[in-house]
Amino acid sequence: MTPAVHDRALALTSAGLPAYLYDLAALRTHAAAVRSALPERVELYYAAKANPEPEILASLGPYVDGYEVSSGGELAHVAKAVPGRPLAFGGPGKTPAEVTAALEQRVERFHVESVHELRMLGELARRAGRRVAVLARVNLAPSDGSLAGSSLAMGGRPTPFGMDPSQALEVVRALTDGTCPHLELRGVHAHLASGLETPEQLAVAEAIVAWATGLGVPVAEVNVGGGIWTSTTRTRTGASTGRRTARGSPDSPRSTRS
């Protein structure tokens, strides 16, 4: 708890309870530290599901490259709270109405979670007369056991999040052989777990990048997801994570964190 939140909490009367208190100045300071620790080739997106309060979204604006949304409701909310900012649309179970709304909002990235979703997006993009960027979300199982310590694993086992590698390869082929002329392969997305300590998070990120760069097709971007463990009692900037995630040659794909 920061001093500002502590003092504000003590000043609250019973009429003002219950209440959520946020130290936006501390949030901006922390976001600036994370941003400064990341290399230029790493983009930072804020996942609106973490906390969609408009004041929080706006406070993070100077430090993030865009926002990730996971539903039609989040899409409408974030587009209103921080208009004009780049948006990435992820999450399983997207409906045709939600995808259509995202196309109308000029969403820049779509994280595709299934072959069915790829076909739906391709048809709706055709109807809208748009060519859109796609990241194929893959459910990988790192062989080093780096997901074992996660409090919320979304990879390495059957889940609704992402495709099996064989299905992801099918999507990559469809995006590169002319099957989906209104879709463009931007890269690969794999958010495999949340609550990982830094060494495990680094191992997971490197496994994702290695898989993506081994596809044999040009990949401009690799989204290694979020899920960095956060302490409520001490400060961590994630500096080492950013440096290691972006490690590689100048021709390596860009990294995105959300």
Protein Blocks (a to p, Z undefined) as FASTA:
>chain_A
ZZklmmmmmmpcfklpccddddfklmmmmmmmmmmmpcfklccdddfklomcfklmmmmm
mmpgbdcdfbfklmmmmmmmmghiacddedehiafklmmmmmmnopabdcdfbfklmmmm
mmmmmmnopacddddddddddfklpmmmpcbdcehiacfedcafklmmmmmmmmmnopam
mbccfbdcddfbghiafklmmmmmmmmmmmmmmnopacfbdcebeoiacdfkbccehlmm
mmmmmgccfkbccdddZZ
